[in-house]
């Protein structure tokens, strides 16, 4: 939107497309959107691809979906509980010690917790889809699975 008409036309031409001179800016933007790349490419993605690795991007501001946050929380708790001198060098040593005490079993548990959180988000997404289903025009909620109700399928 920040580009002027000529910049949009120049970009289209650079991409191998010809824009008619009489098109409005909004029409040029629609045309440009048809030809823009689907997503940005990053150097790290290319390096990862070359090494048969995948970059996992986590949603911003959702620490509950990042197992490293649980690990960091555990490490801070460890330092807090074992810190008796409050000297910087001792805290530094406690930090190193805490990191060494993070086991593969703990990491597995942290990942398991994140998976449970993801499942909660997915259940909420499905519930909201049911509530706001525009096709039927009805506003009903079907709850299944882990509920306190005696029935497995309850309409509210």
N, C-alpha and C positions, 0 to 999 in steps of 0.2 A: 504493500500500500504506500510505502514511503517513496517509491520510484515515480518519476513523472512518465508521461506517455512515451516520450522518446527513449527513455532508458528501458522501458518494457519492450518497445519495438526492437531496440538494439539487442536485447537479450534473446528475443525470439529469433532474430536473424542469425545471431551467433550460434543458436541451437539448430539452425537449418530450416526454420519456418518463416514464412512470409506473412506479415500482418497487413491487412487492407488499411489504407490511410484513413478511411472514414470511421474506423472503430473507436468507440468511447473507451476511456480508461478502464471502466468496469469490464467491458467486453475483452479488452486486451489482457486483463488480469485473469479472467476465466480461461482464455486461450492459453496463457502462460501456465496456469495450474494444470492443464492437461498434459503439458510436456515437462514439468519440473520433475526432478528425481523423486522417487517415492520416499527415500530417507537419506539423511546425511551419511557420508562415509567418513570413518575415522581411521587414522593410521593404526591405532591399537587394534582395531578390528581386523585389518589386513595382516598385521603381524600375528595375531592370534590364529587367523585362518591358515596362514602358512605353517603354523606349528600344530595344526589340528586341535585348536582350543576354541572355546566359545566364551565370549564376554557376556556375563550376566549383569544386566542393568536393573537395579532395584528402584522402585518408585521413590522419589524424594519425599522427605518428611514422614516416612513410614518405618521408623526404627524397629517396629515389631516384626517387620518382614526381613530383617537383616540379622543373621545369627552372630555376626561379629559384635553387634551391640550387646547381646547377652553375654558373650565372652568378656567384653570390656567391663561390663557391670560386675561380673564375677571377680575379675582381676582387681577392680577398685575396692570391692568388698574385702577381698583377701588382704590387701595392703592396709585398709582401714582397721581391720580386726587385729593385725599383727604389728601395727606401728605403735611402739611404746616410747621411742626417743624423739620423734618428730624432727629428726635431723635429715637434711636433704640426701646425704649419701646413704643413710639407712633406708629411706623411702625408695631410693633408686635400686638398692639391692633387693628390697621386698618386691618391687615391680618385676625385676628379672626373675626372682624366685616364683612369683605368681604365674608368670607366663610359662615357666617350665612345668608348673603343676597342672596346666590345662591338658587334659588327656583326650585321646580320640573318643573315648566313651562320652565325655562331657560334650565334645563338639557334636557327636551324633545326637545327643539329647537336645542340644540347642537347635539343631536343624529340625529335629522332630517337632519341637515347639513351634518353630516358624511355619512348618507345614500345617499344623493345626490352626494357626492364625490365618493362613491363606485360605484354608477350608471355611473358616468362619466368614471371611470376606466373600467367598464364592456363594455361600448359602444366602447371605444378605442380598447379593446381586440377583440371585434367582428369585428370592422373595419379592424384591422390588419390581422385578420384571412382571411377576404375577399380579402385583397390586396395580401397577400402572400399564397394564396391557391395553394398548390403544385399539387393537384389532377387535376385541370383544366388547369394549366399552364398559365392561363390568369391573368393579373394584372389589374383587374377592381375594382372600389370602388363604393359601393352602399351606399348612405347616406339616412337615413330615420329619421323621427322624427323632432327634434328641429333644423331646418336649416333656413337660410334666403331665400332659394329658394322657388319659387311658387309651385314646384312639391314635392310630398311626397317621390318619389323614383327617384333618379337622378344618372345616371352612369357617372363617370368621367374617 
